[in-house]
Every structure is written in structure tokens, then in C-alpha cells.
Amino acid sequence: MESVYEYNKKLSSINYGWYDKQGNLYKGLSKSFNFKKNYYMQKVSNIIKNNHAICWELCELERTFFHKKYPYITVFAVLKDHKNMPCHTFLIFKNNQKYYWFESSWDKFKGVHEYQSISDIFTDIKNNFSSFAKTTDFDSEKISFYLYHKPLFRCTCNMFYANALIFGKEIKNQKYPI
């Protein structure tokens, strides 16, 4: 497990930022430049070199690390009943009958967090999502979780949402694939 903690530390040092279709970097999610309209996923091979990424790009680096090491899933959490549909992606892995939330993007929770169940992870995310979503009409019961697969190469924001919401599988009734 030591390599997991070391990898989390490495990814957690990557700054939050995204690129548009022309390759311009934008730090944070400023409303002055429309993220949903202009975002373009960078190549996974460029993330460490560029030292900037958003949560779903970091999940793709995590996917490459966890492949064949531990059973894992990538999860898309979304507040569906809000006009902006704030979301966050993260990875959960299993080791020795424990579940771990591997977080390298969400500043407040960067680290590797141990739980007894995936339900406990989802409860923790729901209890803290309001600080992430930054809405005045927050209702944690409106958060949905989706198991999603590797997105299309170099996708846009709308393509990523479609990958998670349409081609992904909503996780309900405590039926988890790991």
C-alpha cells in the first residue's frame, strides 16, 4: 500500500486547471470563460508534464496506476437537479476487505481514505459535496453516483458527461462491482 500513498502524494501536487481546444491553460473554473463549452481533455501522457488537470483527467492517471494492482472503480458524482450539474470524479479501490477513496483533486480531501464499505464513502461524499458544489439550494439526496468507463480520447465536457450519464451505470441499492 505504500506505493498507493506515494502515488497519491505525486498526483495531489498537480495543480487544478484545464485546457481549451487551442491548448490554452485556465487555472480553476472561472465563470469568465465557459468551461463546458471550451474544455478539451488533455492526453493522459501530458498531465504530469503540464502539471495541471481536473478531476476526471486525474482519474485517468489513477486508472493506469491501479490497473492490475487492486480491484477498483471510477465514480462520477453529480448533483443532477441543479442547472450547472456540479460533478466530481474519483476512484475507489479495495484491499484486504476495506474500501479506499483515492482523492487527488478535491483540495479539502486529498489523500487515501479508508472505509468499511462503499456506502460509507458515498455518505462521506454526500455530506461534504455542498462545499464543492457551492450552491445555495443544496440537497445531498439529489446526488447520484455513476460507475463510468474510460472516456473517449480527447473528449469535450459534454462528451464526458454523456460517457458517465448515458454510457455509465448509476450505482443504486448498494450493488457495487468490487
C-alpha positions as CSV (number, residue, x, y, z in Angstrom):
1,M,0.0,0.0,0.0
2,E,3.0,2.3,0.4
3,S,3.1,2.8,-3.4
4,V,-0.6,3.9,-3.3
5,Y,0.2,6.7,-0.8
6,E,3.3,7.8,-2.7
7,Y,1.3,7.9,-6.0
8,N,-1.5,9.9,-4.2
9,K,1.1,12.4,-3.0
10,K,2.5,12.8,-6.5
11,L,-0.9,13.3,-8.1
12,S,-2.1,15.6,-5.3
13,S,0.7,18.0,-6.2
14,I,-0.7,18.6,-9.6
15,N,-2.5,22.0,-9.9
16,Y,-6.1,22.3,-10.7
17,G,-6.5,23.6,-14.3
18,W,-7.9,22.8,-17.7
19,Y,-7.2,23.3,-21.4
20,D,-9.3,24.5,-24.2
21,K,-9.2,23.2,-27.8
22,Q,-6.3,25.5,-28.7
23,G,-4.2,24.3,-25.8
24,N,-4.6,27.4,-23.6
25,L,-4.4,26.7,-19.8
26,Y,-7.1,28.0,-17.4
27,K,-6.5,27.7,-13.7
28,G,-9.6,27.0,-11.7
29,L,-13.1,27.3,-13.0
30,S,-13.6,31.0,-13.7
31,K,-17.0,32.0,-15.0
32,S,-15.4,34.4,-17.4
33,F,-14.5,31.5,-19.7
34,N,-17.1,28.9,-20.4
35,F,-15.7,25.6,-19.2
36,K,-18.5,23.4,-20.6
37,K,-18.2,25.0,-24.0
38,N,-14.4,25.2,-24.3
39,Y,-12.9,22.3,-22.3
40,Y,-10.9,19.7,-24.2
41,M,-9.4,16.7,-22.4
42,Q,-5.7,16.6,-22.5
43,K,-3.7,13.5,-23.3
44,V,-3.1,11.4,-20.2
45,S,0.6,11.3,-21.1
46,N,0.7,15.2,-20.8
47,I,-0.9,15.6,-17.4
48,I,2.2,15.2,-15.3
49,K,4.3,17.2,-17.7
50,N,1.7,20.0,-17.8
51,N,1.2,19.9,-14.0
52,H,-2.4,20.9,-14.4
53,A,-5.5,18.7,-14.6
54,I,-9.1,18.4,-13.5
55,C,-10.6,15.5,-11.5
56,W,-11.6,13.3,-14.4
57,E,-8.2,13.7,-16.1
58,L,-6.5,12.7,-12.8
59,C,-8.9,9.6,-12.6
60,E,-7.4,8.5,-15.9
61,L,-3.9,8.6,-14.4
62,E,-5.2,6.7,-11.4
63,R,-6.8,4.1,-13.7
64,T,-3.5,3.4,-15.3
65,F,-1.8,3.1,-11.9
66,F,-4.5,0.8,-10.3
67,H,-4.9,-1.4,-13.4
68,K,-4.0,-5.0,-12.3
69,K,-2.9,-3.9,-8.8
70,Y,-6.2,-3.6,-7.0
71,P,-9.9,-4.0,-7.9
72,Y,-11.2,-0.5,-8.5
73,I,-14.0,1.6,-9.9
74,T,-14.1,5.2,-11.2
75,V,-17.1,7.1,-10.0
76,F,-18.9,10.2,-11.3
77,A,-20.8,12.0,-8.6
78,V,-23.3,14.6,-9.9
79,L,-25.9,16.9,-8.4
80,K,-28.4,16.3,-11.1
81,D,-31.2,18.7,-10.1
82,H,-29.0,21.8,-10.3
83,K,-28.8,23.8,-13.6
84,N,-25.0,23.5,-13.7
85,M,-24.9,19.9,-12.6
86,P,-21.8,20.2,-10.5
87,C,-19.8,16.9,-10.5
88,H,-16.7,15.2,-9.2
89,T,-14.9,12.1,-10.3
90,F,-12.9,9.8,-8.0
91,L,-11.5,6.3,-7.7
92,I,-12.4,3.7,-5.2
93,F,-10.3,0.6,-4.7
94,K,-10.5,-2.5,-2.5
95,N,-7.7,-4.0,-0.4
96,N,-7.9,-6.6,2.4
97,Q,-11.7,-6.3,2.7
98,K,-11.5,-2.5,3.1
99,Y,-12.5,0.2,0.6
100,Y,-10.5,3.3,-0.1
101,W,-11.4,6.6,-1.6
102,F,-8.3,7.7,-3.6
103,E,-8.6,11.5,-3.9
104,S,-6.0,13.6,-5.7
105,S,-8.1,16.6,-6.9
106,W,-10.6,17.9,-4.3
107,D,-8.3,20.1,-2.2
108,K,-10.2,19.6,1.1
109,F,-10.0,15.7,0.9
110,K,-6.7,14.9,-0.9
111,G,-5.4,11.6,0.3
112,V,-6.3,8.0,0.7
113,H,-9.3,7.4,3.0
114,E,-10.2,4.0,4.4
115,Y,-13.8,2.9,4.9
116,Q,-15.6,-0.3,5.8
117,S,-17.9,-0.1,2.8
118,I,-18.5,1.8,-0.4
119,S,-21.8,3.1,1.1
120,D,-19.7,4.8,3.8
121,I,-17.6,6.5,1.1
122,F,-20.8,7.8,-0.7
123,T,-22.2,9.1,2.6
124,D,-19.0,11.0,3.2
125,I,-19.0,12.5,-0.3
126,K,-22.7,13.5,0.1
127,N,-22.0,15.1,3.5
128,N,-19.3,17.2,2.0
129,F,-20.4,17.9,-1.5
130,S,-22.1,21.2,-0.6
131,S,-18.6,22.8,-0.1
132,F,-17.7,21.5,-3.6
133,A,-21.0,22.4,-5.4
134,K,-21.2,25.9,-4.0
135,T,-24.9,26.2,-4.4
136,T,-27.5,27.8,-2.0
137,D,-30.1,25.1,-2.8
138,F,-28.0,22.1,-1.9
139,D,-29.8,18.8,-1.2
140,S,-27.4,15.8,-0.7
141,E,-30.2,13.4,-1.6
142,K,-30.1,14.7,-5.2
143,I,-26.5,13.5,-5.7
144,S,-26.3,10.5,-8.0
145,F,-23.3,8.2,-8.4
146,Y,-22.3,6.6,-11.7
147,L,-19.8,3.9,-12.5
148,Y,-18.1,5.2,-15.6
149,H,-15.6,3.7,-18.0
150,K,-12.6,5.2,-19.7
151,P,-13.9,8.2,-21.7
152,L,-13.2,8.8,-25.4
153,F,-9.8,10.1,-26.3
154,R,-9.6,13.9,-26.1
155,C,-13.3,14.4,-25.3
156,T,-15.1,17.6,-24.6
157,C,-17.1,18.3,-21.4
158,N,-20.4,17.3,-22.9
159,M,-18.9,14.1,-24.3
160,F,-17.5,13.3,-20.8
161,Y,-21.0,13.9,-19.2
162,A,-22.5,11.6,-21.9
163,N,-19.9,8.9,-21.2
164,A,-20.8,9.0,-17.5
165,L,-24.5,9.6,-17.5
166,I,-25.6,7.7,-20.7
167,F,-23.0,5.0,-21.1
168,G,-22.1,4.7,-17.4
169,K,-24.2,2.8,-14.9
170,E,-26.0,4.5,-12.0
171,I,-24.9,2.9,-8.7
172,K,-28.0,2.1,-6.7
173,N,-29.2,-0.2,-4.0
174,Q,-25.7,-0.9,-2.6
175,K,-24.8,-3.1,-5.6
176,Y,-21.1,-2.4,-6.2
177,P,-18.9,-4.1,-8.7
178,I,-15.9,-4.5,-6.5
